[in-house]
Amino acid sequence: MTIELKWKNYTWLMALLAWAVFAFTVLIWSWHVMGEVWHTSYFIPLLGYYVFVSICQSHYFKATMTPNWTGLKRQWISLSSAVFIFIIHGWIMKDMIGIPDNLIMAGQFIFIVLGFFFFGWDDFLFKGQLSKWIKHESLKAVFWYVIMWLIWYPLFAMDGGICSALGNFKGTTFNWLLGSFQWVIMMSMMIAITWNDFLETVSFPNNYVRGVLLFSFCLVAGFTIAYLCYSLVNIFAPSIKESGKWHHVLYMGTYPLIPMVLFGIYSNHFNHIQDIKKKTLARTAFIAVMIVMGYLIFHFAIAPTGIFGEHHWTHHFDLAFNFTIAIMLLTHHWFNGRLGFVALKRQET
């Protein structure tokens, strides 16, 4: 049996429509029914931790990629675990570490972003080399979870550290870190989804060298793109505070998610192009165009309707909208094997 896209070249469109309807429904419920306080205080961090746990499951508690309904249990695990971790992390940060109440949410966001990156870091860049000495997959997840705490503390909490939550908190630095690191994460996803075929043709001395080189690329490219985005915001909105500009850079860094996942998983991903370099260039150019189009569509067609409330253009629902659609596209692939969007075809003998 082989798996093929149910609607051929139009499968991506059907997937986008399905999960866009889901995202609109959830976000309207969160903002209009539950209210602004709920949305900002609970929905956004819980969405982040839902992504956090889902990425962990996809790497260290792998499921079969064939169409199935049992993957809904994993969706429930991600949701319930997100609630649990959100509560526990808040308690640890406040009562054990001493983070001020008004900075707990900021500390949660830094941890969430670290999870986005480090649960896939080893697999994406080092091909599992860094944790291969750990024999059980679940223990690998625990290992990287501990690493995140060790990195989170000097990045966010430590007095005199990057953000210095236990000292003189640096709000602008906090938003700069979030916005820049979001683009680093996007680079790692491009490596995993968009450039993976090409990178398989590149000869590295070993997986350690491969990981170091690709990680260095992620950092340089991610921080460079983030600064370019900041420069654009600075041109169009020079009067906005520096912190607000970098906050919008974070939002801008969520626009690669939908096209990257949608066309990487729910389309033929330009596989009809035989030349690997040309195929990779086509994928990259296409994603770049879709990022710009996605930004323009959201800001000039969706946001002005007021369906998600009235906000300044630098603080729309970009992040929640993009993440909600993208993570459902991903988890439906990871946990349910793209049920409903692919068909099983019996191979002829």
C-alpha positions as CSV (number, residue, x, y, z in Angstrom):
1,M,0.0,0.0,0.0
2,T,1.2,3.5,-0.9
3,I,-0.1,6.8,0.3
4,E,-1.0,9.5,-2.3
5,L,-2.6,12.9,-2.0
6,K,-6.4,12.6,-2.2
7,W,-7.0,15.6,-4.4
8,K,-3.6,15.6,-6.2
9,N,-2.4,19.1,-6.8
10,Y,-5.4,20.6,-5.0
11,T,-4.9,18.8,-1.7
12,W,-3.1,21.7,-0.1
13,L,-6.1,23.9,-0.8
14,M,-8.5,21.5,0.8
15,A,-6.2,21.3,3.9
16,L,-5.9,25.1,4.1
17,L,-9.6,25.6,3.9
18,A,-10.3,22.9,6.5
19,W,-7.9,24.2,9.1
20,A,-8.5,27.9,8.3
21,V,-12.2,27.3,9.3
22,F,-11.0,25.6,12.4
23,A,-8.6,28.5,13.3
24,F,-11.2,31.1,12.7
25,T,-13.7,29.3,14.9
26,V,-11.2,28.8,17.7
27,L,-9.9,32.4,17.6
28,I,-13.4,33.9,17.4
29,W,-14.4,31.8,20.4
30,S,-11.3,32.8,22.3
31,W,-11.6,36.5,21.7
32,H,-15.3,37.2,21.5
33,V,-16.7,34.5,23.8
34,M,-14.0,34.1,26.4
35,G,-12.7,37.6,26.2
36,E,-9.5,39.6,25.9
37,V,-8.1,38.6,29.3
38,W,-8.6,34.9,28.6
39,H,-7.1,35.2,25.1
40,T,-3.9,36.9,26.2
41,S,-3.5,35.3,29.6
42,Y,-4.4,31.7,28.7
43,F,-5.1,31.0,25.1
44,I,-1.8,32.3,23.7
45,P,0.5,30.5,26.2
46,L,-1.6,27.3,26.1
47,L,-1.4,27.4,22.3
48,G,2.4,27.7,22.6
49,Y,2.7,24.8,25.0
50,Y,0.4,22.8,22.8
51,V,2.9,23.3,20.0
52,F,5.7,22.6,22.5
53,V,4.3,19.2,23.6
54,S,3.3,18.2,20.0
55,I,6.8,18.8,18.7
56,C,8.1,16.7,21.6
57,Q,5.7,13.9,20.7
58,S,6.6,14.0,17.0
59,H,10.3,13.5,17.8
60,Y,10.5,11.3,20.9
61,F,7.1,9.5,21.0
62,K,6.7,8.9,17.3
63,A,3.4,7.7,15.8
64,T,2.7,5.8,12.5
65,M,2.1,8.2,9.6
66,T,-0.7,6.2,8.1
67,P,-4.3,7.7,8.2
68,N,-5.9,6.9,11.6
69,W,-8.3,8.1,14.2
70,T,-6.2,6.9,17.2
71,G,-4.0,10.0,16.8
72,L,-6.8,12.0,18.5
73,K,-5.5,10.6,21.7
74,R,-2.2,12.3,21.0
75,Q,-4.0,15.5,20.3
76,W,-5.6,15.2,23.8
77,I,-2.2,14.5,25.3
78,S,-0.8,17.7,23.8
79,L,-3.8,19.7,25.0
80,S,-3.9,18.3,28.6
81,S,-0.1,18.4,28.9
82,A,-0.1,22.0,27.8
83,V,-2.4,23.0,30.6
84,F,-0.4,21.0,33.2
85,I,3.0,22.4,32.1
86,F,1.6,26.0,32.0
87,I,0.5,25.7,35.6
88,I,3.7,23.9,36.8
89,H,6.1,26.3,35.0
90,G,4.2,29.3,36.5
91,W,4.7,27.8,39.9
92,I,8.4,27.0,39.4
93,M,9.1,30.4,38.0
94,K,7.3,32.3,40.7
95,D,7.7,30.3,43.9
96,M,10.9,28.4,43.3
97,I,12.9,30.9,41.2
98,G,11.4,34.1,42.3
99,I,10.4,35.7,39.0
100,P,8.1,38.7,39.6
101,D,4.4,38.2,38.9
102,N,4.4,40.6,36.0
103,L,7.2,38.7,34.3
104,I,5.9,35.2,34.6
105,M,4.2,35.2,31.2
106,A,7.3,36.5,29.6
107,G,9.3,33.7,31.2
108,Q,6.7,31.2,29.8
109,F,7.1,32.6,26.3
110,I,10.9,32.3,26.4
111,F,10.6,28.6,27.5
112,I,8.0,27.9,24.8
113,V,10.3,29.3,22.1
114,L,13.2,27.2,23.4
115,G,11.0,24.1,23.2
116,F,10.1,24.9,19.6
117,F,13.8,24.8,18.8
118,F,15.4,22.3,21.0
119,F,12.9,19.4,20.7
120,G,13.8,19.3,17.0
121,W,17.4,20.7,17.2
122,D,19.2,17.4,17.4
123,D,17.1,15.6,14.7
124,F,17.0,18.5,12.3
125,L,20.6,19.6,12.4
126,F,22.7,16.8,13.9
127,K,20.6,13.8,12.7
128,G,20.2,12.7,16.3
129,Q,23.9,12.5,17.0
130,L,23.9,14.6,20.2
131,S,21.6,12.3,22.2
132,K,22.2,9.0,20.5
133,W,24.0,7.8,23.7
134,I,20.5,7.9,25.4
135,K,18.9,4.6,24.6
136,H,15.3,5.4,25.4
137,E,13.4,8.0,23.3
138,S,11.4,9.2,26.3
139,L,14.7,9.9,28.2
140,K,15.9,12.0,25.3
141,A,12.8,14.2,25.7
142,V,13.6,14.6,29.4
143,F,17.3,15.4,28.6
144,W,16.4,18.2,26.2
145,Y,13.8,19.5,28.7
146,V,16.5,19.8,31.3
147,I,18.8,21.6,28.8
148,M,16.0,24.1,28.1
149,W,15.9,25.0,31.8
150,L,19.7,25.4,31.9
151,I,19.5,27.8,28.9
152,W,16.4,29.6,30.0
153,Y,17.9,30.7,33.3
154,P,20.8,32.8,32.0
155,L,18.7,33.9,29.0
156,F,15.7,35.2,31.0
157,A,16.0,34.9,34.7
158,M,19.6,35.5,35.9
159,D,20.4,38.9,37.2
160,G,22.8,40.4,34.8
161,G,21.8,37.9,32.1
162,I,20.3,38.6,28.7
163,C,16.8,39.7,29.9
164,S,17.6,39.9,33.7
165,A,14.2,39.1,35.0
166,L,15.6,38.8,38.6
167,G,17.3,42.1,38.2
168,N,16.7,45.1,36.0
169,F,14.4,43.5,33.4
170,K,15.2,44.5,29.8
171,G,11.9,44.6,27.9
172,T,13.4,45.6,24.6
173,T,16.0,42.9,24.8
174,F,13.3,40.4,25.6
175,N,11.3,41.2,22.5
176,W,14.5,41.3,20.4
177,L,15.4,37.8,21.6
178,L,11.9,36.4,20.9
179,G,11.6,38.1,17.5
180,S,15.1,37.1,16.4
181,F,15.0,33.5,17.7
182,Q,11.6,33.0,16.0
183,W,13.5,33.4,12.7
184,V,16.2,31.0,13.8
185,I,13.4,28.5,14.4
186,M,12.1,29.2,10.9
187,M,15.5,28.5,9.4
188,S,15.7,25.1,11.2
189,M,12.3,24.3,9.8
190,M,13.4,25.2,6.3
191,I,16.3,22.8,6.8
192,A,13.9,20.1,7.9
193,I,11.2,20.5,5.3
194,T,12.2,22.8,2.4
195,W,15.9,22.1,2.0
196,N,16.1,18.5,3.3
197,D,16.4,16.8,-0.1
198,F,19.2,19.1,-1.1
199,L,21.1,18.7,2.1
200,E,21.0,14.9,1.7
201,T,23.2,15.4,-1.4
202,V,25.8,17.5,0.6
203,S,28.7,15.6,2.0
204,F,29.7,16.5,5.6
205,P,32.7,14.9,7.4
206,N,30.2,13.7,10.1
207,N,26.9,14.6,11.7
208,Y,28.6,16.8,14.4
209,V,30.2,19.0,11.7
210,R,26.8,19.0,9.9
211,G,25.0,20.1,13.0
212,V,27.5,22.9,13.9
213,L,27.5,24.3,10.4
214,L,23.7,24.2,10.0
215,F,23.2,25.6,13.5
216,S,25.6,28.5,12.7
217,F,23.7,29.1,9.5
218,C,20.4,29.2,11.5
219,L,21.8,31.7,13.9
220,V,23.3,34.0,11.3
221,A,20.4,33.8,8.8
222,G,17.8,34.0,11.5
223,F,19.2,37.1,13.3
224,T,20.0,38.8,9.9
225,I,16.4,38.3,8.6
226,A,15.0,39.5,12.0
227,Y,17.1,42.7,11.7
228,L,15.9,43.2,8.1
229,C,12.3,42.8,9.3
230,Y,13.0,45.3,12.2
231,S,14.4,47.7,9.6
232,L,11.2,47.5,7.5
233,V,9.1,48.1,10.6
234,N,11.3,51.1,11.5
235,I,10.8,52.6,8.1
236,F,7.0,52.3,8.2
237,A,6.5,53.0,11.9
238,P,9.5,55.0,13.2
239,S,7.5,56.4,16.1
240,I,6.8,53.0,17.7
241,K,8.9,52.1,20.7
242,E,11.8,49.8,20.0
243,S,10.2,47.0,22.1
244,G,7.1,47.2,19.9
245,K,9.1,47.0,16.7
246,W,10.8,43.8,17.8
247,H,7.5,42.4,19.0
248,H,6.2,42.8,15.5
249,V,9.3,41.1,14.2
250,L,8.2,38.1,16.2
251,Y,4.8,38.2,14.5
252,M,6.4,38.5,11.1
253,G,8.4,35.4,11.9
254,T,5.3,33.3,12.0
255,Y,4.4,33.8,8.4
256,P,6.7,31.1,7.0
257,L,4.8,28.5,9.0
258,I,1.7,27.9,6.9
259,P,3.3,27.8,3.4
260,M,6.2,25.8,4.7
261,V,4.0,23.1,6.3
262,L,1.2,23.3,3.8
263,F,3.3,22.8,0.6
264,G,5.8,20.6,2.3
265,I,3.3,18.1,3.5
266,Y,0.0,18.6,1.6
267,S,1.4,19.1,-2.0
268,N,3.9,17.4,-4.3
269,H,6.4,20.0,-3.0
270,F,7.8,20.6,-6.6
271,N,8.9,16.9,-6.7
272,H,8.1,16.9,-10.4
273,I,11.4,18.9,-10.9
274,Q,14.1,16.3,-11.3
275,D,17.1,18.6,-10.7
276,I,17.6,18.8,-6.9
277,K,19.1,22.3,-7.0
278,K,16.4,23.7,-9.2
279,K,13.7,22.0,-7.1
280,T,15.2,23.5,-3.9
281,L,15.4,27.0,-5.5
282,A,11.8,26.7,-6.7
283,R,10.7,25.7,-3.2
284,T,12.6,28.5,-1.5
285,A,11.4,31.2,-4.0
286,F,7.8,29.9,-3.7
287,I,7.9,30.0,0.2
288,A,9.3,33.6,0.1
289,V,6.5,34.8,-2.2
290,M,3.9,33.1,0.0
291,I,5.3,34.7,3.1
292,V,4.8,38.1,1.6
293,M,1.4,37.3,0.2
294,G,0.3,35.8,3.5
295,Y,1.3,38.9,5.4
296,L,-0.5,41.2,2.9
297,I,-3.7,39.0,2.9
298,F,-3.9,39.0,6.7
299,H,-3.2,42.7,7.1
300,F,-5.2,44.0,4.2
301,A,-8.1,41.5,3.9
302,I,-8.6,39.6,7.2
303,A,-7.6,42.0,10.0
304,P,-9.6,45.0,8.6
305,T,-12.8,43.1,8.9
306,G,-12.6,43.4,12.7
307,I,-13.4,39.8,13.1
308,F,-10.5,39.5,15.6
309,G,-11.2,42.9,17.2
310,E,-9.6,46.3,16.6
311,H,-5.8,46.4,17.0
312,H,-2.8,48.4,15.9
313,W,-1.3,46.8,12.7
314,T,1.8,45.8,14.6
315,H,-0.3,43.9,17.1
316,H,-2.9,42.0,15.1
317,F,-3.7,38.3,15.6
318,D,-0.9,37.2,13.2
319,L,0.9,35.0,15.7
320,A,-2.2,33.1,17.0
321,F,-3.7,32.8,13.5
322,N,-0.5,31.5,11.8
323,F,0.3,29.1,14.6
324,T,-3.2,27.7,15.0
325,I,-3.4,26.8,11.3
326,A,0.1,25.5,11.0
327,I,0.1,23.4,14.1
328,M,-3.1,21.7,13.1
329,L,-1.7,21.0,9.7
330,L,1.4,19.5,11.4
331,T,-0.3,17.5,14.2
332,H,-2.8,16.1,11.7
333,H,0.1,14.8,9.8
334,W,2.1,13.6,12.9
335,F,-0.7,12.0,14.8
336,N,-3.5,11.2,12.3
337,G,-1.5,10.6,9.2
338,R,-3.3,13.3,7.2
339,L,-6.6,11.4,7.6
340,G,-9.0,12.7,5.0
341,F,-6.4,14.3,2.8
342,V,-4.6,11.2,1.6
343,A,-5.7,7.9,0.1
344,L,-4.2,4.4,0.4
345,K,-3.4,2.9,-3.0
346,R,-2.8,-0.8,-3.4
347,Q,0.4,-1.6,-5.3
348,E,0.0,-3.8,-8.3
349,T,1.9,-7.1,-8.2
